[in-house]
């Protein structure tokens, strides 16, 4: 019997809301997105949220920062 360990992360929708409100995508946020993408448990709506975040970065609505956390 194998058990998989997934780190305790806020829901992807919570991450989306936090990033959208702050207008910045920090390094920690990117690590959380990476963990979500590697978890293989994403729904179609989860992929839509991730696509929206990346689109917002490309359009300049959300800024990609090198800071580890928000100030």
PQR file of N, CA, C, O and H, with PARSE charges and radii, in Angstrom:
ATOM      1  N   UNK A   1       0.842  -1.176   0.000 -0.4000 1.5000
ATOM      2  CA  UNK A   1       0.000   0.000   0.000 -0.0000 2.0000
ATOM      3  C   UNK A   1       0.888   1.240   0.000  0.5500 1.7000
ATOM      4  O   UNK A   1       1.731   1.415   0.880 -0.5500 1.4000
ATOM      5  N   UNK A   2       0.694   2.072  -0.967 -0.4000 1.5000
ATOM      6  CA  UNK A   2       1.478   3.295  -1.051 -0.0000 2.0000
ATOM      7  C   UNK A   2       0.601   4.485  -0.722  0.5500 1.7000
ATOM      8  O   UNK A   2      -0.565   4.555  -1.113 -0.5500 1.4000
ATOM      9  H   UNK A   2       0.010   1.930  -1.683  0.4000 1.0000
ATOM     10  N   UNK A   3       1.175   5.389  -0.016 -0.4000 1.5000
ATOM     11  CA  UNK A   3       0.461   6.626   0.285 -0.0000 2.0000
ATOM     12  C   UNK A   3       1.268   7.775  -0.281  0.5500 1.7000
ATOM     13  O   UNK A   3       2.497   7.791  -0.212 -0.5500 1.4000
ATOM     14  H   UNK A   3       2.121   5.331   0.302  0.4000 1.0000
ATOM     15  N   UNK A   4       0.563   8.724  -0.834 -0.4000 1.5000
ATOM     16  CA  UNK A   4       1.265   9.887  -1.372 -0.0000 2.0000
ATOM     17  C   UNK A   4       1.145  11.029  -0.385  0.5500 1.7000
ATOM     18  O   UNK A   4       0.108  11.225   0.250 -0.5500 1.4000
ATOM     19  H   UNK A   4      -0.436   8.712  -0.890  0.4000 1.0000
ATOM     20  N   UNK A   5       2.202  11.760  -0.274 -0.4000 1.5000
ATOM     21  CA  UNK A   5       2.216  12.902   0.630 -0.0000 2.0000
ATOM     22  C   UNK A   5       2.131  14.171  -0.184  0.5500 1.7000
ATOM     23  O   UNK A   5       2.995  14.441  -1.020 -0.5500 1.4000
ATOM     24  H   UNK A   5       3.044  11.601  -0.789  0.4000 1.0000
ATOM     25  N   UNK A   6       1.104  14.943   0.054 -0.4000 1.5000
ATOM     26  CA  UNK A   6       0.975  16.246  -0.582 -0.0000 2.0000
ATOM     27  C   UNK A   6       1.074  17.299   0.502  0.5500 1.7000
ATOM     28  O   UNK A   6       0.405  17.193   1.530 -0.5500 1.4000
ATOM     29  H   UNK A   6       0.403  14.723   0.733  0.4000 1.0000
ATOM     30  N   UNK A   7       1.895  18.309   0.291 -0.4000 1.5000
ATOM     31  CA  UNK A   7       2.011  19.349   1.308 -0.0000 2.0000
ATOM     32  C   UNK A   7       0.690  20.059   1.522  0.5500 1.7000
ATOM     33  O   UNK A   7      -0.139  20.151   0.618 -0.5500 1.4000
ATOM     34  H   UNK A   7       2.438  18.395  -0.543  0.4000 1.0000
ATOM     35  N   UNK A   8       0.512  20.547   2.708 -0.4000 1.5000
ATOM     36  CA  UNK A   8      -0.704  21.275   3.032 -0.0000 2.0000
ATOM     37  C   UNK A   8      -0.646  22.650   2.383  0.5500 1.7000
ATOM     38  O   UNK A   8       0.112  23.518   2.816 -0.5500 1.4000
ATOM     39  H   UNK A   8       1.186  20.472   3.443  0.4000 1.0000
ATOM     40  N   UNK A   9      -1.431  22.837   1.367 -0.4000 1.5000
ATOM     41  CA  UNK A   9      -1.457  24.097   0.645 -0.0000 2.0000
ATOM     42  C   UNK A   9      -2.874  24.648   0.647  0.5500 1.7000
ATOM     43  O   UNK A   9      -3.842  23.892   0.724 -0.5500 1.4000
ATOM     44  H   UNK A   9      -2.047  22.132   1.015  0.4000 1.0000
ATOM     45  N   UNK A  10      -2.989  25.950   0.563 -0.4000 1.5000
ATOM     46  CA  UNK A  10      -4.329  26.503   0.405 -0.0000 2.0000
ATOM     47  C   UNK A  10      -4.883  26.075  -0.946  0.5500 1.7000
ATOM     48  O   UNK A  10      -4.131  25.703  -1.847 -0.5500 1.4000
ATOM     49  H   UNK A  10      -2.203  26.564   0.501  0.4000 1.0000
ATOM     50  N   UNK A  11      -6.164  26.129  -1.074 -0.4000 1.5000
ATOM     51  CA  UNK A  11      -6.777  25.773  -2.343 -0.0000 2.0000
ATOM     52  C   UNK A  11      -6.261  26.690  -3.444  0.5500 1.7000
ATOM     53  O   UNK A  11      -5.885  27.835  -3.193 -0.5500 1.4000
ATOM     54  H   UNK A  11      -6.775  26.431  -0.342  0.4000 1.0000
ATOM     55  N   UNK A  12      -6.250  26.179  -4.642 -0.4000 1.5000
ATOM     56  CA  UNK A  12      -5.772  26.964  -5.776 -0.0000 2.0000
ATOM     57  C   UNK A  12      -6.587  28.239  -5.943  0.5500 1.7000
ATOM     58  O   UNK A  12      -6.045  29.277  -6.324 -0.5500 1.4000
ATOM     59  H   UNK A  12      -6.556  25.249  -4.845  0.4000 1.0000
ATOM     60  N   UNK A  13      -7.866  28.169  -5.666 -0.4000 1.5000
ATOM     61  CA  UNK A  13      -8.699  29.375  -5.778 -0.0000 2.0000
ATOM     62  C   UNK A  13      -8.281  30.431  -4.761  0.5500 1.7000
ATOM     63  O   UNK A  13      -8.345  31.626  -5.050 -0.5500 1.4000
ATOM     64  H   UNK A  13      -8.307  27.326  -5.357  0.4000 1.0000
ATOM     65  N   UNK A  14      -7.851  30.003  -3.568 -0.4000 1.5000
ATOM     66  CA  UNK A  14      -7.352  30.955  -2.568 -0.0000 2.0000
ATOM     67  C   UNK A  14      -6.063  31.621  -3.049  0.5500 1.7000
ATOM     68  O   UNK A  14      -5.877  32.826  -2.876 -0.5500 1.4000
ATOM     69  H   UNK A  14      -7.799  29.033  -3.333  0.4000 1.0000
ATOM     70  N   UNK A  15      -5.186  30.838  -3.647 -0.4000 1.5000
ATOM     71  CA  UNK A  15      -3.943  31.384  -4.191 -0.0000 2.0000
ATOM     72  C   UNK A  15      -4.251  32.383  -5.303  0.5500 1.7000
ATOM     73  O   UNK A  15      -3.661  33.463  -5.358 -0.5500 1.4000
ATOM     74  H   UNK A  15      -5.337  29.860  -3.788  0.4000 1.0000
ATOM     75  N   UNK A  16      -5.174  32.019  -6.185 -0.4000 1.5000
ATOM     76  CA  UNK A  16      -5.563  32.915  -7.275 -0.0000 2.0000
ATOM     77  C   UNK A  16      -6.082  34.238  -6.723  0.5500 1.7000
ATOM     78  O   UNK A  16      -5.690  35.307  -7.190 -0.5500 1.4000
ATOM     79  H   UNK A  16      -5.653  31.142  -6.140  0.4000 1.0000
ATOM     80  N   UNK A  17      -6.961  34.165  -5.732 -0.4000 1.5000
ATOM     81  CA  UNK A  17      -7.534  35.382  -5.145 -0.0000 2.0000
ATOM     82  C   UNK A  17      -6.447  36.248  -4.512  0.5500 1.7000
ATOM     83  O   UNK A  17      -6.422  37.462  -4.712 -0.5500 1.4000
ATOM     84  H   UNK A  17      -7.279  33.296  -5.352  0.4000 1.0000
ATOM     85  N   UNK A  18      -5.556  35.628  -3.755 -0.4000 1.5000
ATOM     86  CA  UNK A  18      -4.491  36.364  -3.066 -0.0000 2.0000
ATOM     87  C   UNK A  18      -3.559  37.060  -4.066  0.5500 1.7000
ATOM     88  O   UNK A  18      -3.188  38.218  -3.871 -0.5500 1.4000
ATOM     89  H   UNK A  18      -5.576  34.641  -3.593  0.4000 1.0000
ATOM     90  N   UNK A  19      -3.189  36.358  -5.123 -0.4000 1.5000
ATOM     91  CA  UNK A  19      -2.301  36.931  -6.140 -0.0000 2.0000
ATOM     92  C   UNK A  19      -3.015  38.052  -6.885  0.5500 1.7000
ATOM     93  O   UNK A  19      -2.431  39.110  -7.122 -0.5500 1.4000
ATOM     94  H   UNK A  19      -3.490  35.418  -5.282  0.4000 1.0000
ATOM     95  N   UNK A  20      -4.266  37.828  -7.254 -0.4000 1.5000
ATOM     96  CA  UNK A  20      -5.010  38.838  -8.005 -0.0000 2.0000
ATOM     97  C   UNK A  20      -5.197  40.111  -7.181  0.5500 1.7000
ATOM     98  O   UNK A  20      -5.047  41.211  -7.712 -0.5500 1.4000
ATOM     99  H   UNK A  20      -4.740  36.969  -7.062  0.4000 1.0000
ATOM    100  N   UNK A  21      -5.519  39.982  -5.905 -0.4000 1.5000
ATOM    101  CA  UNK A  21      -5.720  41.146  -5.045 -0.0000 2.0000
ATOM    102  C   UNK A  21      -4.420  41.910  -4.814  0.5500 1.7000
ATOM    103  O   UNK A  21      -4.421  43.141  -4.794 -0.5500 1.4000
ATOM    104  H   UNK A  21      -5.641  39.088  -5.473  0.4000 1.0000
ATOM    105  N   UNK A  22      -3.318  41.195  -4.641 -0.4000 1.5000
ATOM    106  CA  UNK A  22      -2.028  41.844  -4.383 -0.0000 2.0000
ATOM    107  C   UNK A  22      -1.404  42.389  -5.664  0.5500 1.7000
ATOM    108  O   UNK A  22      -0.637  43.351  -5.627 -0.5500 1.4000
ATOM    109  H   UNK A  22      -3.317  40.195  -4.658  0.4000 1.0000
ATOM    110  N   UNK A  23      -1.735  41.774  -6.791 -0.4000 1.5000
ATOM    111  CA  UNK A  23      -1.155  42.208  -8.056 -0.0000 2.0000
ATOM    112  C   UNK A  23       0.270  41.741  -8.259  0.5500 1.7000
ATOM    113  O   UNK A  23       0.958  42.213  -9.164 -0.5500 1.4000
ATOM    114  H   UNK A  23      -2.358  40.993  -6.821  0.4000 1.0000
ATOM    115  N   UNK A  24       0.722  40.813  -7.420 -0.4000 1.5000
ATOM    116  CA  UNK A  24       2.083  40.286  -7.545 -0.0000 2.0000
ATOM    117  C   UNK A  24       2.074  38.768  -7.421  0.5500 1.7000
ATOM    118  O   UNK A  24       1.283  38.194  -6.672 -0.5500 1.4000
ATOM    119  H   UNK A  24       0.163  40.430  -6.684  0.4000 1.0000
ATOM    120  N   UNK A  25       2.957  38.137  -8.159 -0.4000 1.5000
ATOM    121  CA  UNK A  25       3.162  36.699  -8.084 -0.0000 2.0000
ATOM    122  C   UNK A  25       4.563  36.490  -7.525  0.5500 1.7000
ATOM    123  O   UNK A  25       5.555  36.666  -8.232 -0.5500 1.4000
ATOM    124  H   UNK A  25       3.600  38.603  -8.767  0.4000 1.0000
ATOM    125  N   UNK A  26       4.638  36.116  -6.257 -0.4000 1.5000
ATOM    126  CA  UNK A  26       5.929  35.982  -5.582 -0.0000 2.0000
ATOM    127  C   UNK A  26       6.559  34.623  -5.880  0.5500 1.7000
ATOM    128  O   UNK A  26       5.945  33.754  -6.498 -0.5500 1.4000
ATOM    129  H   UNK A  26       3.833  35.974  -5.682  0.4000 1.0000
ATOM    130  N   UNK A  27       7.786  34.466  -5.428 -0.4000 1.5000
ATOM    131  CA  UNK A  27       8.485  33.198  -5.607 -0.0000 2.0000
ATOM    132  C   UNK A  27       7.748  32.074  -4.872  0.5500 1.7000
ATOM    133  O   UNK A  27       7.635  30.968  -5.400 -0.5500 1.4000
ATOM    134  H   UNK A  27       8.285  35.172  -4.925  0.4000 1.0000
ATOM    135  N   UNK A  28       7.253  32.341  -3.679 -0.4000 1.5000
ATOM    136  CA  UNK A  28       6.499  31.327  -2.941 -0.0000 2.0000
ATOM    137  C   UNK A  28       5.228  30.936  -3.683  0.5500 1.7000
ATOM    138  O   UNK A  28       4.852  29.764  -3.701 -0.5500 1.4000
ATOM    139  H   UNK A  28       7.345  33.240  -3.250  0.4000 1.0000
ATOM    140  N   UNK A  29       4.566  31.915  -4.295 -0.4000 1.5000
ATOM    141  CA  UNK A  29       3.366  31.622  -5.084 -0.0000 2.0000
ATOM    142  C   UNK A  29       3.716  30.706  -6.258  0.5500 1.7000
ATOM    143  O   UNK A  29       2.968  29.780  -6.572 -0.5500 1.4000
ATOM    144  H   UNK A  29       4.871  32.867  -4.280  0.4000 1.0000
ATOM    145  N   UNK A  30       4.839  30.962  -6.894 -0.4000 1.5000
ATOM    146  CA  UNK A  30       5.257  30.135  -8.029 -0.0000 2.0000
ATOM    147  C   UNK A  30       5.584  28.717  -7.579  0.5500 1.7000
ATOM    148  O   UNK A  30       5.287  27.759  -8.292 -0.5500 1.4000
ATOM    149  H   UNK A  30       5.447  31.714  -6.638  0.4000 1.0000
ATOM    150  N   UNK A  31       6.190  28.571  -6.408 -0.4000 1.5000
ATOM    151  CA  UNK A  31       6.454  27.231  -5.882 -0.0000 2.0000
ATOM    152  C   UNK A  31       5.148  26.496  -5.589  0.5500 1.7000
ATOM    153  O   UNK A  31       5.040  25.293  -5.828 -0.5500 1.4000
ATOM    154  H   UNK A  31       6.432  29.350  -5.828  0.4000 1.0000
ATOM    155  N   UNK A  32       4.161  27.221  -5.074 -0.4000 1.5000
ATOM    156  CA  UNK A  32       2.862  26.595  -4.832 -0.0000 2.0000
ATOM    157  C   UNK A  32       2.215  26.164  -6.145  0.5500 1.7000
ATOM    158  O   UNK A  32       1.650  25.073  -6.229 -0.5500 1.4000
ATOM    159  H   UNK A  32       4.248  28.198  -4.880  0.4000 1.0000
ATOM    160  N   UNK A  33       2.293  27.006  -7.162 -0.4000 1.5000
ATOM    161  CA  UNK A  33       1.756  26.635  -8.474 -0.0000 2.0000
ATOM    162  C   UNK A  33       2.466  25.400  -9.020  0.5500 1.7000
ATOM    163  O   UNK A  33       1.831  24.510  -9.586 -0.5500 1.4000
ATOM    164  H   UNK A  33       2.752  27.892  -7.094  0.4000 1.0000
ATOM    165  N   UNK A  34       3.776  25.350  -8.847 -0.4000 1.5000
ATOM    166  CA  UNK A  34       4.540  24.193  -9.307 -0.0000 2.0000
ATOM    167  C   UNK A  34       4.070  22.928  -8.592  0.5500 1.7000
ATOM    168  O   UNK A  34       3.902  21.884  -9.224 -0.5500 1.4000
ATOM    169  H   UNK A  34       4.292  26.072  -8.387  0.4000 1.0000
ATOM    170  N   UNK A  35       3.860  23.014  -7.295 -0.4000 1.5000
ATOM    171  CA  UNK A  35       3.396  21.864  -6.528 -0.0000 2.0000
ATOM    172  C   UNK A  35       2.020  21.420  -6.997  0.5500 1.7000
ATOM    173  O   UNK A  35       1.760  20.224  -7.124 -0.5500 1.4000
ATOM    174  H   UNK A  35       3.996  23.861  -6.782  0.4000 1.0000
ATOM    175  N   UNK A  36       1.137  22.382  -7.254 -0.4000 1.5000
ATOM    176  CA  UNK A  36      -0.183  22.039  -7.779 -0.0000 2.0000
ATOM    177  C   UNK A  36      -0.062  21.315  -9.118  0.5500 1.7000
ATOM    178  O   UNK A  36      -0.719  20.298  -9.339 -0.5500 1.4000
ATOM    179  H   UNK A  36       1.348  23.354  -7.151  0.4000 1.0000
ATOM    180  N   UNK A  37       0.775  21.837 -10.004 -0.4000 1.5000
ATOM    181  CA  UNK A  37       0.909  21.234 -11.328 -0.0000 2.0000
ATOM    182  C   UNK A  37       1.505  19.833 -11.266  0.5500 1.7000
ATOM    183  O   UNK A  37       1.161  18.979 -12.084 -0.5500 1.4000
ATOM    184  H   UNK A  37       1.309  22.663  -9.825  0.4000 1.0000
ATOM    185  N   UNK A  38       2.385  19.591 -10.316 -0.4000 1.5000
ATOM    186  CA  UNK A  38       3.010  18.277 -10.190 -0.0000 2.0000
ATOM    187  C   UNK A  38       2.154  17.276  -9.422  0.5500 1.7000
ATOM    188  O   UNK A  38       2.465  16.085  -9.407 -0.5500 1.4000
ATOM    189  H   UNK A  38       2.663  20.284  -9.652  0.4000 1.0000
ATOM    190  N   UNK A  39       1.088  17.739  -8.789 -0.4000 1.5000
ATOM    191  CA  UNK A  39       0.275  16.856  -7.955 -0.0000 2.0000
ATOM    192  C   UNK A  39      -0.588  15.902  -8.768  0.5500 1.7000
ATOM    193  O   UNK A  39      -1.012  14.873  -8.242 -0.5500 1.4000
ATOM    194  H   UNK A  39       0.836  18.707  -8.801  0.4000 1.0000
ATOM    195  N   UNK A  40      -0.862  16.206 -10.029 -0.4000 1.5000
ATOM    196  CA  UNK A  40      -1.667  15.370 -10.919 -0.0000 2.0000
ATOM    197  C   UNK A  40      -3.101  15.204 -10.437  0.5500 1.7000
ATOM    198  O   UNK A  40      -3.778  14.260 -10.843 -0.5500 1.4000
ATOM    199  H   UNK A  40      -0.517  17.042 -10.456  0.4000 1.0000
ATOM    200  N   UNK A  41      -3.574  16.095  -9.588 -0.4000 1.5000
ATOM    201  CA  UNK A  41      -4.947  16.024  -9.097 -0.0000 2.0000
ATOM    202  C   UNK A  41      -5.718  17.279  -9.463  0.5500 1.7000
ATOM    203  O   UNK A  41      -6.607  17.697  -8.721 -0.5500 1.4000
ATOM    204  H   UNK A  41      -3.024  16.863  -9.258  0.4000 1.0000
ATOM    205  N   UNK A  42      -5.395  17.877 -10.585 -0.4000 1.5000
ATOM    206  CA  UNK A  42      -6.040  19.122 -10.973 -0.0000 2.0000
ATOM    207  C   UNK A  42      -7.249  18.847 -11.854  0.5500 1.7000
ATOM    208  O   UNK A  42      -7.256  17.924 -12.668 -0.5500 1.4000
ATOM    209  H   UNK A  42      -4.673  17.537 -11.187  0.4000 1.0000
ATOM    210  N   UNK A  43      -8.256  19.665 -11.670 -0.4000 1.5000
ATOM    211  CA  UNK A  43      -9.439  19.589 -12.518 -0.0000 2.0000
ATOM    212  C   UNK A  43      -9.281  20.570 -13.674  0.5500 1.7000
ATOM    213  O   UNK A  43      -8.326  21.345 -13.722 -0.5500 1.4000
ATOM    214  H   UNK A  43      -8.251  20.416 -11.009  0.4000 1.0000
ATOM    215  N   UNK A  44     -10.214  20.525 -14.585 -0.4000 1.5000
ATOM    216  CA  UNK A  44     -10.188  21.461 -15.710 -0.0000 2.0000
ATOM    217  C   UNK A  44     -10.296  22.902 -15.221  0.5500 1.7000
ATOM    218  O   UNK A  44      -9.648  23.792 -15.771 -0.5500 1.4000
ATOM    219  H   UNK A  44     -10.990  19.896 -14.546  0.4000 1.0000
ATOM    220  N   UNK A  45     -11.105  23.138 -14.195 -0.4000 1.5000
ATOM    221  CA  UNK A  45     -11.242  24.503 -13.667 -0.0000 2.0000
ATOM    222  C   UNK A  45      -9.951  24.973 -12.995  0.5500 1.7000
ATOM    223  O   UNK A  45      -9.654  26.167 -13.003 -0.5500 1.4000
ATOM    224  H   UNK A  45     -11.632  22.415 -13.747  0.4000 1.0000
ATOM    225  N   UNK A  46      -9.181  24.049 -12.412 -0.4000 1.5000
ATOM    226  CA  UNK A  46      -7.880  24.411 -11.838 -0.0000 2.0000
ATOM    227  C   UNK A  46      -6.925  24.884 -12.933  0.5500 1.7000
ATOM    228  O   UNK A  46      -6.205  25.867 -12.759 -0.5500 1.4000
ATOM    229  H   UNK A  46      -9.422  23.079 -12.406  0.4000 1.0000
ATOM    230  N   UNK A  47      -6.928  24.178 -14.057 -0.4000 1.5000
ATOM    231  CA  UNK A  47      -6.080  24.592 -15.177 -0.0000 2.0000
ATOM    232  C   UNK A  47      -6.504  25.954 -15.720  0.5500 1.7000
ATOM    233  O   UNK A  47      -5.660  26.744 -16.140 -0.5500 1.4000
ATOM    234  H   UNK A  47      -7.514  23.380 -14.198  0.4000 1.0000
ATOM    235  N   UNK A  48      -7.803  26.230 -15.712 -0.4000 1.5000
ATOM    236  CA  UNK A  48      -8.298  27.533 -16.169 -0.0000 2.0000
ATOM    237  C   UNK A  48      -7.776  28.641 -15.256  0.5500 1.7000
ATOM    238  O   UNK A  48      -7.360  29.692 -15.744 -0.5500 1.4000
ATOM    239  H   UNK A  48      -8.489  25.587 -15.370  0.4000 1.0000
ATOM    240  N   UNK A  49      -7.790  28.423 -13.934 -0.4000 1.5000
ATOM    241  CA  UNK A  49      -7.266  29.427 -13.000 -0.0000 2.0000
ATOM    242  C   UNK A  49      -5.781  29.690 -13.237  0.5500 1.7000
ATOM    243  O   UNK A  49      -5.339  30.839 -13.231 -0.5500 1.4000
ATOM    244  H   UNK A  49      -8.128  27.570 -13.537  0.4000 1.0000
ATOM    245  N   UNK A  50      -5.021  28.632 -13.445 -0.4000 1.5000
ATOM    246  CA  UNK A  50      -3.587  28.791 -13.696 -0.0000 2.0000
ATOM    247  C   UNK A  50      -3.363  29.545 -15.001  0.5500 1.7000
ATOM    248  O   UNK A  50      -2.501  30.420 -15.074 -0.5500 1.4000
ATOM    249  H   UNK A  50      -5.380  27.698 -13.450  0.4000 1.0000
ATOM    250  N   UNK A  51      -4.137  29.209 -16.027 -0.4000 1.5000
ATOM    251  CA  UNK A  51      -4.024  29.929 -17.302 -0.0000 2.0000
ATOM    252  C   UNK A  51      -4.356  31.403 -17.135  0.5500 1.7000
ATOM    253  O   UNK A  51      -3.704  32.254 -17.739 -0.5500 1.4000
ATOM    254  H   UNK A  51      -4.838  28.499 -15.968  0.4000 1.0000
ATOM    255  N   UNK A  52      -5.354  31.716 -16.329 -0.4000 1.5000
ATOM    256  CA  UNK A  52      -5.722  33.116 -16.091 -0.0000 2.0000
ATOM    257  C   UNK A  52      -4.601  33.871 -15.385  0.5500 1.7000
ATOM    258  O   UNK A  52      -4.316  35.023 -15.714 -0.5500 1.4000
ATOM    259  H   UNK A  52      -5.884  31.024 -15.838  0.4000 1.0000
ATOM    260  N   UNK A  53      -3.969  33.216 -14.413 -0.4000 1.5000
ATOM    261  CA  UNK A  53      -2.844  33.862 -13.727 -0.0000 2.0000
ATOM    262  C   UNK A  53      -1.698  34.154 -14.691  0.5500 1.7000
ATOM    263  O   UNK A  53      -1.137  35.249 -14.685 -0.5500 1.4000
ATOM    264  H   UNK A  53      -4.201  32.281 -14.146  0.4000 1.0000
ATOM    265  N   UNK A  54      -1.360  33.183 -15.504 -0.4000 1.5000
ATOM    266  CA  UNK A  54      -0.260  33.385 -16.451 -0.0000 2.0000
ATOM    267  C   UNK A  54      -0.616  34.431 -17.498  0.5500 1.7000
ATOM    268  O   UNK A  54       0.246  35.202 -17.921 -0.5500 1.4000
ATOM    269  H   UNK A  54      -1.816  32.293 -15.509  0.4000 1.0000
ATOM    270  N   UNK A  55      -1.867  34.466 -17.917 -0.4000 1.5000
ATOM    271  CA  UNK A  55      -2.315  35.496 -18.858 -0.0000 2.0000
ATOM    272  C   UNK A  55      -2.203  36.882 -18.222  0.5500 1.7000
ATOM    273  O   UNK A  55      -1.787  37.840 -18.874 -0.5500 1.4000
ATOM    274  H   UNK A  55      -2.567  33.840 -17.574  0.4000 1.0000
ATOM    275  N   UNK A  56      -2.577  36.979 -16.942 -0.4000 1.5000
ATOM    276  CA  UNK A  56      -2.486  38.262 -16.233 -0.0000 2.0000
ATOM    277  C   UNK A  56      -1.037  38.725 -16.124  0.5500 1.7000
ATOM    278  O   UNK A  56      -0.763  39.923 -16.199 -0.5500 1.4000
ATOM    279  H   UNK A  56      -2.915  36.201 -16.413  0.4000 1.0000
ATOM    280  N   UNK A  57      -0.113  37.792 -15.949 -0.4000 1.5000
ATOM    281  CA  UNK A  57       1.310  38.153 -15.903 -0.0000 2.0000
ATOM    282  C   UNK A  57       1.754  38.656 -17.276  0.5500 1.7000
ATOM    283  O   UNK A  57       2.442  39.672 -17.374 -0.5500 1.4000
ATOM    284  H   UNK A  57      -0.335  36.819 -15.888  0.4000 1.0000
ATOM    285  N   UNK A  58       1.363  37.950 -18.328 -0.4000 1.5000
ATOM    286  CA  UNK A  58       1.749  38.376 -19.684 -0.0000 2.0000
ATOM    287  C   UNK A  58       1.194  39.752 -20.033  0.5500 1.7000
ATOM    288  O   UNK A  58       1.859  40.534 -20.712 -0.5500 1.4000
ATOM    289  H   UNK A  58       0.804  37.125 -18.248  0.4000 1.0000
ATOM    290  N   UNK A  59      -0.017  40.053 -19.573 -0.4000 1.5000
ATOM    291  CA  UNK A  59      -0.645  41.339 -19.874 -0.0000 2.0000
ATOM    292  C   UNK A  59      -0.138  42.462 -18.973  0.5500 1.7000
ATOM    293  O   UNK A  59      -0.379  43.637 -19.251 -0.5500 1.4000
ATOM    294  H   UNK A  59      -0.557  39.418 -19.021  0.4000 1.0000
ATOM    295  N   UNK A  60       0.560  42.107 -17.900 -0.4000 1.5000
ATOM    296  CA  UNK A  60       1.076  43.120 -16.988 -0.0000 2.0000
ATOM    297  C   UNK A  60       0.121  43.469 -15.861  0.5500 1.7000
ATOM    298  O   UNK A  60       0.380  44.394 -15.091 -0.5500 1.4000
ATOM    299  H   UNK A  60       0.755  41.152 -17.675  0.4000 1.0000
ATOM    300  N   UNK A  61      -0.978  42.740 -15.758 -0.4000 1.5000
ATOM    301  CA  UNK A  61      -1.950  42.990 -14.688 -0.0000 2.0000
ATOM    302  C   UNK A  61      -1.437  42.467 -13.352  0.5500 1.7000
ATOM    303  O   UNK A  61      -1.783  42.996 -12.296 -0.5500 1.4000
ATOM    304  H   UNK A  61      -1.188  41.988 -16.383  0.4000 1.0000
ATOM    305  N   UNK A  62      -0.613  41.430 -13.405 -0.4000 1.5000
ATOM    306  CA  UNK A  62       0.034  40.858 -12.225 -0.0000 2.0000
ATOM    307  C   UNK A  62       1.532  40.906 -12.487  0.5500 1.7000
ATOM    308  O   UNK A  62       1.993  40.532 -13.565 -0.5500 1.4000
ATOM    309  H   UNK A  62      -0.331  41.001 -14.264  0.4000 1.0000
ATOM    310  N   UNK A  63       2.290  41.369 -11.497 -0.4000 1.5000
ATOM    311  CA  UNK A  63       3.737  41.529 -11.646 -0.0000 2.0000
ATOM    312  C   UNK A  63       4.443  40.313 -11.058  0.5500 1.7000
ATOM    313  O   UNK A  63       4.125  39.870  -9.955 -0.5500 1.4000
ATOM    314  H   UNK A  63       1.915  41.673 -10.622  0.4000 1.0000
ATOM    315  N   UNK A  64       5.392  39.789 -11.799 -0.4000 1.5000
ATOM    316  CA  UNK A  64       6.222  38.657 -11.382 -0.0000 2.0000
ATOM    317  C   UNK A  64       7.361  39.218 -10.549  0.5500 1.7000
ATOM    318  O   UNK A  64       8.216  39.921 -11.087 -0.5500 1.4000
ATOM    319  H   UNK A  64       5.650  40.149 -12.696  0.4000 1.0000
ATOM    320  N   UNK A  65       7.400  38.932  -9.252 -0.4000 1.5000
ATOM    321  CA  UNK A  65       8.440  39.484  -8.386 -0.0000 2.0000
ATOM    322  C   UNK A  65       9.430  38.399  -7.980  0.5500 1.7000
ATOM    323  O   UNK A  65       9.123  37.208  -8.016 -0.5500 1.4000
ATOM    324  H   UNK A  65       6.705  38.362  -8.814  0.4000 1.0000
ATOM    325  N   UNK A  66      10.616  38.837  -7.596 -0.4000 1.5000
ATOM    326  CA  UNK A  66      11.626  37.900  -7.111 -0.0000 2.0000
ATOM    327  C   UNK A  66      11.615  37.810  -5.592  0.5500 1.7000
ATOM    328  O   UNK A  66      12.368  37.026  -5.014 -0.5500 1.4000
ATOM    329  H   UNK A  66      10.866  39.805  -7.567  0.4000 1.0000
ATOM    330  N   UNK A  67      10.768  38.604  -4.938 -0.4000 1.5000
ATOM    331  CA  UNK A  67      10.641  38.533  -3.482 -0.0000 2.0000
ATOM    332  C   UNK A  67      10.028  37.200  -3.098  0.5500 1.7000
ATOM    333  O   UNK A  67       9.185  36.662  -3.816 -0.5500 1.4000
ATOM    334  H   UNK A  67      10.156  39.240  -5.408  0.4000 1.0000
ATOM    335  N   UNK A  68      10.456  36.673  -1.965 -0.4000 1.5000
ATOM    336  CA  UNK A  68       9.925  35.398  -1.497 -0.0000 2.0000
ATOM    337  C   UNK A  68       8.530  35.547  -0.907  0.5500 1.7000
ATOM    338  O   UNK A  68       7.735  34.608  -0.952 -0.5500 1.4000
ATOM    339  H   UNK A  68      11.140  37.110  -1.382  0.4000 1.0000
ATOM    340  N   UNK A  69       8.227  36.707  -0.359 -0.4000 1.5000
ATOM    341  CA  UNK A  69       6.907  36.906   0.244 -0.0000 2.0000
ATOM    342  C   UNK A  69       6.458  38.340   0.027  0.5500 1.7000
ATOM    343  O   UNK A  69       7.239  39.210  -0.357 -0.5500 1.4000
ATOM    344  H   UNK A  69       8.872  37.470  -0.322  0.4000 1.0000
ATOM    345  N   UNK A  70       5.188  38.556   0.282 -0.4000 1.5000
ATOM    346  CA  UNK A  70       4.637  39.906   0.139 -0.0000 2.0000
ATOM    347  C   UNK A  70       5.003  40.750   1.340  0.5500 1.7000
ATOM    348  O   UNK A  70       5.128  40.238   2.452 -0.5500 1.4000
ATOM    349  H   UNK A  70       4.554  37.849   0.594  0.4000 1.0000
ATOM    350  N   UNK A  71       5.177  42.063   1.115 -0.4000 1.5000
ATOM    351  CA  UNK A  71       5.477  42.949   2.245 -0.0000 2.0000
ATOM    352  C   UNK A  71       4.221  43.549   2.795  0.5500 1.7000
ATOM    353  O   UNK A  71       4.273  44.323   3.752 -0.5500 1.4000
ATOM    354  H   UNK A  71       5.075  42.479   0.211  0.4000 1.0000
TER
END
